[in-house]
Amino acid sequence: MIRRLAILASAFGLMALGQTATAQGAYPNRPVRIVVGFGPGSGSDIAARMIAEEMRLALGQPFVVDNRPGASAQIAASHVAKSPADGYTLFFTSNSSHSVNPHIFKKLPYDPIADFTPVGGVAYFPFILAVNANIPVKTAQEFVSYAHANKGKLNYAYGTPAVQIPAEALNRLLKLEAVGIPYKSSPGALTDVIGGQAQFLVVDLASAKSHLQSGRLRALAVTTSKRSALAPELPTIEETLGLRDFDLAAWTGIFGPAGMPRDVTDKLSSTLLQILTKPDVRERIIGIGAEPTPSDAATFTALVRRQLELWGRKVSDAGIQPE
């Protein structure tokens, strides 16, 4: 009897192990949430919904976008960081939560490195230096000369810390002596630059696109290290103004909570790469004003660390003190 019980216990143990392995290998076997730190209709939200639908088609389970805007994506980041690391809660985010916040807030409810598992990069939303179209300048060099000739008379507008940092860094490094005016969002900042209340701004190309096409706004340069495929005619800040190590843009990517299983991370990462190489997906991302930048987990991890350091230097250049 004892021997039979031992055999039965062993059999049940092997069955349990097999079921566990099957459950792990079957990821995902229920809906997955993708938390977004910005509201519906934002560039990040649109891209996240696009990726969620493609993930559903590829992996056979719903991927549901959960918008949790507020506090420059801190609310969403904190929520994901505290979620179970099982692959069923993901974070679609940008440089706001992982590159900017750590340098402009004295205390965060999360650690951008220790609390997350990078899955992969999605896209860049390039930033541009743009001016009111009535200002008599055609290039960034002409704008700097114009600003020097009008010191103390120019204003720049900004809608988020992510665009304030490059604008104020340029302001200080180039000795423009312009005054920064804060707005609740980029559309408000754009409206006042077009209206002449402010003369220039740094803004993402997607938000400025219609105003550039109408001729009410003039783009002078991109703030990335390389020219953007979305506007190849625009020189970089380094090309036109000689400022080295200027590579600021709104990158986007996907994370899970820290400690996510390697097989789950690898499956999500490889699926994301496959999705982002599809021509129709790339065209749709370009259509919202972003530049596809697919990368695997290891490459994305390196980018996140590099950008965290780079934005820290630019916050220092801008003289912005954490609050």
N, C-alpha and C positions, 0 to 999 in steps of 0.2 A: 504493500500500500504506500509506504513511504517513497519507494522507488518510482511508483506511478505518479505520485504527486510532484516529485522532483522533475520528472519528464514533462508533465503538464505545465509546470511553472516555467521551465526552460522554453517550451514551445510558445507560451503566451508572451514571454519576454522577447523572443525573436519576432513575434507578430507585432508587438508594440514598437520595436525598433524599426521594423519595416514600414509601419504606418507613419512613424515620425519622419523617416527618410522620404517617404512618398509625399508627405505634406510639405516638407521643405523643398523638394524638387518640383512641386507643382506651383510654385509662386508665379503669378498671384492666383489665389483661389477664392478671392473675394474682392470687393471694390477697393480702390486705392484713392486716397485724398491727395490732391496737390494744393498746398496752401500758398496763396499769393499775398504779398504784403501791400498790395495796391488795389484800388477800386476797379470795378468793372469798366471796361472801355479804355483803360490805360494800355500802353504798349506792352507792358509785361503781362497784363491780363489776356490780351489778344493772343500773344505768343503762347502763353500757358495753355489756353483753350485749344489752340491748334495742336500742340504737342499731346495734350490729354486725349484728343480724339484719335490721333495716330497711334498712341500707346494702346488704346482700347482695341483698335483694329489688329494690332500686332500681337497683343498678349491675351486677348479674349476676355478681359474683365473691364468693368467701368473704371475710368480714371476721372474723378470728379473734382473740379476746381472749387476751392473754398477760399473766398476773398476775406482777408482779415486786415484791412487797411488801418493805418494810424501810426504815429510816432516814428515816421521814416522807416517803416517796416519792422520796428522793434517788437510790436505785438505779435506779428506772425512768426518772427524768428524765435522769440521766447517760447511760443506754443510748440513749434516743431522741435526745438531743443529738448523739451520736457516730454515729448511723445515717445511711445515704445519704438525701439529700433528694429522693427520687424519688416520694414519696407512698405507698410501700408499708410504711412504719413510721409509725404515728400514736401520739399520747399522749393518753389520756383521763385528765384529772387535775383537781385542785381547788386551792383557795386554799393548801393545805398546801405544795405545791411552789413556787408562784409568788407567794404573798403573805406567808406566814409564815416559811418557811425562810430567806429572805434576811436576816431581821432577828434570828433567834435562833441562827444558826450563823455563826461567824467566817469559815468557808471552805466553799464549796460546790463540787462537781465540775461545775457548770454555771452559766450565766448565765440567769436567768429571762426576760430580754428578748432578748438578742443570740443565744441558741442555739436559738430556736424561731420557727416560723411559725404564728401564730394562725389557726385555721380557723373556729371559731364557738362560741358559748356554748350550753349545754344546759339547766342547771337550777340553782336555789338549794335548798340544804337549810337552812332557817331555824333560827337558834339562839334559844333561849328562856332567860330567867331563871326558875328554878323552885326551890321550897322543899319541905322535908318537910311533908306535909299536917297534921302535928300542931302546927306552929308557928301561933300565933293571929294570922295576918295574911291578908288577902284581896287586898291591892294592893301594888304596888311601894313606894308611899310608906309604907304601914304597915310593910312589911318594913324599910325604912331606919330608921324610928323604933324598931322592935324591936331592930335591930342596935346602934343607938346606946345603947339602954338596957342592952344586954348586951355591951358592948365587952370584947374579950379572951376571950369565951366561945364564939364561933361559929367553925365551920370550913366551908370550901367544898371540894368535890371536883372533880377534873378528870382526864380520861382522855387528852387530847392537848394539845399546845401551842396548837392552834387554838381550843380552848375555855378554856384557861388565860388567854390574853391578854385576852379580854373580861371574864372573871370578876375577874382581878386589877386590870384598869383600873377596873372598877366599885368594887372594894374600896378602891382608893386615892382615886379621885375623890370618892367619897361618904364617905370616912373611916370605913369600917365596922370596920377593925382585925381582920378575920377572918384565920384561918390557912389557907393552901392545902394540901391533901393530894393528892399525885399518885397516880394509878392507871394500870395498864397499858392500860386501855381504858375507854370510856364505860359499858359495862354494869357494871363493877366500881364505878365512881363512883356510878352510879345506885343500885346495891344498898345502898351505905353511907349515902346520903342518905335513902333510904326507911327504912333501919334506924335512923337517928338518930345514926350516928357522925359525920356531917357534916350541916349544916343547909341548905345551898343549893348550887347549881351552875348553870353555863351549859352547855347541851347541845343537840344538834340535835333538832328536833321529832320526827323520824322515830324516833330511839332512845327517846324518852320517851313516845311515843304510848300504848302499852299501860298504862303506869303512871299516866298522866293519866286515862285512861278508867276505871281501877280505883279512882281516888280516893286512891291512896297518894302521889301527887305533885301539887303545885299550881303551875300556870304563872302568872307575874305579868306578863311583858312579853316582847316580841320585841326582838332586838338589831339589827334592820334599820332602815333609814331610813323605810320605809313598812310599814304593817300587812301581814301575810301573808294571802293568799287562803286558806291552809290553816287559819288560826286568826284570822279577822277580828275576833273579840271581844277579842283581846289588844292593848293599846296598845304603842306603841314606847317605847324608853328615853327618847327625846327628849320625847315626849308626856307621859309620866308622871313623869319625873324631871328633865326640863329639860336633859339632857346633849346638846349639839349635836354633829353630825358623828359620830354613832354608827351605823355601817352595817356590821356584821360578820356574815357568814354564810359557809357553805361553798358557794361557787359551783363549778360544774363546767363543763368545756369541753374542746374538742379542739384539739391542736396537732400540727404536723409539725416536723421538724428545720428549722433556719434554711436559707434559700435554696431552699425548695420552689418548683417552677415555678408561675407565676401561674395558668396554665390549670388545673393540678391543684388548687390551692387553691380557685379559684373553683368548680370542679365539686363538690368536697367540701362547700364552704360552702353552695352553693345546694341540694344534695341534703339536707344536714342541716336546713336551714330547712324544706324541704318535708316532711321526716319529722316534725319537731316541731310542725307545724301540723295533723297528722292527729289528729282527735278521740280515736281509740282510743289513740294513743301518749301524748297528753296525759293521758288518764285513768289510764294505767298508771304514768306518772311521778308523778302526784299520789298514786296508790295506795301508792307506796313512801315517801311523806312528803316529796316534793320539789315545788318550784314551777317549772314549765317557764319558761325564760327564753331562748327562741331569739333568736340574734343573728348577724349576718353577720360576716365576718372583721374588717372595719374597726371595727364597734361593739365586738366582743369585744376587739380590741387596745386600745381606749380603756379598757374596763373593767379589763383586766389591769393597765395602767399606773396607773390611779386606785386600784385596790385595793392594789397594792404600796405606794403612798405612804400610804394610809390605815392599813393594818396597821402600817406603820412608826411612825406617830404613836401608835397605841394600844399598841404594845410599849413606847414611851417613857413613855406615861402609866402603864403597869403597872410600870415600873421593872425590866423583865426584861433581863438582860445576856446578850449572845450568848456561846455556849460553843464 
